[in-house]
Amino acid sequence: MKNKQTIREQFFSLLGQTSPSPLGIEIQKAEGVFLLSSTGKRYLDLISGVSVSHVGHARPEVIKAIEDQARNHLHLMVYGELIQQPQVHLASLLTEHLPASLNSIYFVNSGSEANEAALKLAKRVTGRHKVVCFQDAYHGSTHGALSVMGNETFRSAFRPLLPGVTALHFNHTKDLNLIDRHTACVIVEPIQAEAGVRLPESGFLEALRERCDRTGTLLIFDEIQTGFGRTGRLFAMQKYGVIPDMVTLAKALGGGMPLGALACNKQLMDAWKSAPVLGHITTFGGHPVSCAAGAAAFRVLLKEGWTEEVSDKANFLKEALIPHPAVKEVRGEGLLLAVELGDAKKVQAIIHLLLEEGAMADWFLYCDTAFRIAPPLCISKEELALTVKIVLAALDKLK
């Protein structure tokens, strides 16, 4: 009889791994902006589960919404067949705060699925097959989403992918001429997160919107990381004054539960109903518990007013970190920041040094010379001061 494995051993032997070197820390509890490990060590969460836990961990209103809905019912039927209050309430809340043209919601399980739905709907509505994306974009890991990923390293092993996809250079206005009347859609992150938080230059998103209008091309904003207050507005489209034809949402949408959504105009959304009927189907999309949690988290965000505080909090972090000699630059918008060190080995070192100091940070898929700071939006002034203290102490130890 084999000796009983520890939880750590089972983690590595039983669960599929996607990296040769996961952090491998066992977390027993999370509350507010802190994670507590099985050893009793407390970590300041500077990742938010990659922009998921925007209202903090174990927020009482979110926990209560989950408990209440679980007592009412869990899954009942495939999405769209039965009227379920949590779905309706969250859709109502979303459309109330999105631009008026984005007045219909299709719930799915994740950001990848939201982008898959958007790509499918664009082809269905326009009758076109060409798709435009951008270099260094990240839209998910399913086959369609992978096809519009702007990094060959992560997708080359999985070809063939969707045909007819062209990747342009972000912020290169001249490239927009490649969008033509055969292009079904353009999918773009208003801020390129995994590229190391690359902001749109003045006029670029406006030029993109104009080119799409001129060619009859649908414009999709992937706001999966930038939505729900992360940039200092509820949605980045509001910050930049450009309204897409579709927007995809996930991560913070579920308040810590798995949930994604496609939002667009009802006229576009109704295309799912015919030619063919059931043009898009999901079993668990819009799970009632996830929708209840998402609505509760959204109400907390609106009530607490953290979105209005994001810019000041970000400026506090920037002003404290930029003077450090190891820091080349701090890029970002709101509490989505990239601390540029200019050296990939230093980034890997700083991740572990931060863990030693009591904070959890992360790197970017396409920018190995910078590390991410994206804490829950509820982070207090005292917790921001602790963040600065920990990060500077880790930077001081860099060789």
N, C-alpha and C positions, 0 to 999 in steps of 0.2 A: 504493500500500500504506500502510495506516494505521500510524502510529508505535505501537510496542508500549506498551500501557498499564501503569502501575505497579499493584501490588497494591491500593493505596489507590483508584486510579481504577477498577479493576475492581470493588472493593467497592461503590462507589456506582453504577456503570453496570450491573452484572450481577446483583446481589443485590436482592431485594425489600426495600424499606425501610419501616419502620413508624413512623418519626419524622422530622420535618424536620431534626433536629439530633442525630444519634447522636454518641457520644463520638469515634468514628473513630480510636481508638488501636490500632495493630497490636501484638498480644501474641505474642511468640515462644515464651515458656516460662512456666510457673507452677510454683512449688514452695513448700510450706508455706503461709504467709499472704502470699506476695509474687507479683506479676505482673511479668514483665520484658518491656519493649517492644522493638520492632525498633531503636529508637534507643539502647538500652542503659539507659534510665531504669527504675528499679525503683519499683513502686507497692505500698503496703500495701493488701491487699484487705479493705475494710470492708463488703463486700456478700455475699461467699461465693456469687456467682452467683445472688443472691436465695435465700439459705438452702439452697443445694445443697452446697457444698464444706465440710461440717461437720467432716470429719477433715483438712482441708487439701488442698492440691494435690499431686499426684504422690506420694501416700502409698505407700511401697514394697509393702505387703501388697496394696493394691488393684491396683496395676500388675501385680504377679505373678499375681493371680487372673485378670485380664483376659488376660494372655499365655497362661497355662495353659489357660484355657477356649477361647481362639481356636485353639490347637493341637488341641484335642479335636474341636470342631465349632462352627459358627456356627448359623444358622437351619436347621431341619430340616423343620418342618411347622407348620401353623397351630396356635395355642395350644390346649392341652388334649387333643391326640390321642396324643402320645408322652410317655413318662416321661423327663424330663430332670432330671438330678441338681441343677443349680443352682437350678431353680425349687423343687424339693422342699426343698432345704437352706434356702433363704431363707424359704420359707413356714413351715418348722419353727421357725426362729429368731424370726420375727415372732410367731407364735402363742404361743411360750414367754414372750414379754415383754408381750404385750397381755393385757387382761382375759380371763378364761376363756371368756366368752360370744362373744368375737370369735375364733372358732376355724377360720375358713375364709378363704382368700385367693384373689382373682381378680386376676391380673396384667394390666396394660395398659401403654401407652407413656408416659403423661403424667398430670398432675394433672387437666387438663380431661377426659380420657377416664375417669379414675377417678370423677369426679363425674357424668359422663354415665351410667356403669354404675350408680351408686347411685340416681340418679333413675329410671332404667328399672326397676330391681329393685323399688324401693318401689311403683311403680305396678302392676307385675306381681303382687306379693305381696298388696297390699291391695285391688286392684280399684278404687282411687280415682284421681281425676285431679287434685285440687288439691295445689299445692305452696306451701310457705311458705319465704321467705328473709328477709334483713334488709337494710335500707338500708346502703349503703357496704360491702357484702360483695363479695368477689372470689372467683370459683370457676372462672375460665377463660374462653376466648374462642370455643369451639365453640358451636353454636346453643343447645343445651340449657343449657350452663353460662352462656352469655350471658343466657339468660332469667332466671336466678336471680342475676345480677349486680345489686347494689343501687345502681347509678348510671346514671341515664338518659343522661347525656352520652355514655357509651361504647356504649350499646346502641340508641339511638333510630334510628340510620341503618340498622339491620338488621331492623327489624320487617317482617312479623309474626313474633313469637317464640312460645314455648310458651304456650298459653292456661292460665288457671286459676292463675296465679302471683300471690301476695300478698306484698309486702315490708313487714315490721314494723320497728319501731325497736329497735335493739339496746339492751339494758338497760332497756327500758320493759316492766315486768312486766304492766301492764294490757293491753298489745297481745296478750299470749298468749291472751286470750279469743277471738281471731279464729281460733285453731286449733280445728277442730271435727271431727266424725266423717266429714266428706267429705275431710279432708286426708290425703293419702297419706304425706307426709313433710315434715319441717322440716330444712333444711340450714343449718348455722351454723358459722362459724369460732369456736372457743372464745376466741380473741383476734383481733380484726379487724386484720389486718396492713396492708392497703393504705389503710385509713382513718386511718393514722397511729399504729398500735399502740394500739388502744383495748381496755382490759381489761374483762372482765365484772365487774359490781358484785356484791358479796356476795349470794348467794342467787338470782341471776338464772338461771344454768344449772340449778340445782336446780329452780327453778320451771318452767323449760322442760321438763325431764325429767318432772316430775310431770304437766304438762298433756298431754304426748304420751302418757304412760301412761293417763291418764284418757280420752283420745279414740281410743286405738288407733292413734296416728300414729307412724310410724317416725322416729327421730331420727338424723340424719346429722351427724357432726362432720367438718369439713374440716380435717385436721391437716397439710395439705400444706406449710405454712411452719412450723408449731409442733412438728412431730414430730422425733424423734431428738435429744433433749437440748437443743434450742434454748432452752427455757424453764426449764431446771434440773431437769426430769424427762424421762424418755424420751418421754413424750407428755403434752400439756397436760391431757388427761382425768384423768390421775393427779394432777396438781397440784390440780385443782378437785374431784376426787372424784365425777365424773359420768360414767357409762358410757353411750355411745350405742348404738343398734342397729347402726349401720354407721359405719366410719371410712374416710376416703379419705387416701391417702398418696402422695407423690411427692417431687420435689426431692432431699432428702438420701437418700431410699430407695435410689437407684441408685449412690451413692458417686461421683457425677460422670458417670455414664452415664444415658441416658434410660430411665426406669422409673416406673410408677405402679401403684397397687394399691387394690382395695376389700377391706376386711376386714369380715366379719359372721359371724353364726351359721350353721353348716352347714345347718341346716334352711331358713333363708332362701335361702342360696346355691343349694340344690338346685332352686329354682324355675326356674333356667335350663334344666333338662333337659327340660321338657315344656310344652306349651300356650303357645308352640310349642317344639319341640326346637330346640337351638342358639339359645336366647333372647338370647344375647350372643356375638359372635364378634370375634376380633382375629387378624390374621396374625402380627404381630411382638410382641404383648404378652408380657411375661415373656421377652424375648430372653435366651438363655443367658449371653451375655457380660455383659449388664446385671445379671442376677441374681447372677452370680458376683462382680461388683464390689460389688453391694449387700450381699451377705453378708459379704464381706471388710471393708467399711467399718463395718458394724454390729459385727462382732467387735472391730475396732480401738476403736470408741467404748466398748464394754463393758470392754475390757481396760485402756484408759488412764484411765478414771474421770473424763473431762472433764465429764460431765454434773453431777457433784457439785461441780465447781469453778465452774460457770457463774454462780451467784448472786454469789459473791465477785468474780469478774471484772467482772460488770455493775455492782456497787456501786462498784468502783474507778473505772470510767468515769464513773458518775453523779456521784460526789463530786468528781471533777476538773473536770467540765464545767459543772455547775449554777451555780457561783459566777460564771462569766463573764457580763459585763453584756449580751452579745448573746443569751444563752440564756434563754428564758422558762420552759422546762420540759424535763425529760428523762423521757419516758414509756417504759414497757415492762416486760417480764418476761424475765428472763435476758438472753441476748445477742440480743434482738430489741428494739432501742431506736429511739425517735424523738426527735431533738433539735429541739425547737420553737423557731423563730426569730420566728414571728409575722408573717412577711413573705415572700411568694412570690419577689420579686425577690432577696431576700437568699439564699434557698435556691438559686436558680439560680447566684448568684454564688459561694456557698460550694463548690458542686460543682467549679467550675473552679479556685477557690483551693486546694482540697484536692489537685487534680491537680498544680498547680504545686508544692505542698509534698511530693508523693510519696505520696498516698493516693487510693483510688478509693471514693467513696460514691455514694449514690443518693437519689432522691426517692420519694414515694409517689403512687400513682395518684389517690387522692381527698383527699390532704392536701398541698397545695403549699406549706405554710408550715413544714414540718419535713423534715429529711433523716434517712436511715436509717444506723444503725450496727449491722451484724450480721456480725461477722467469723467466720472458722472457729473452732470451739470449741477447737481445739488452740492458740490464740494464747497465747503465754507471757507471763510478767510483764514481761520486757524489751520484748516487742512491744506489750504494753498501754501501757507507759510511752512508747514511741515513738508510739503512736496518740494519746495525750493531747498529746504535744508537737506533733505535726503539726496536730491539730484546733484546738488553742488558737492556734497560729501563724496558721492560716487565719482563725479567728474575729477575731483582732486586726486583720486586714487588711480586714475588712468595713466598708463605709461606710454 
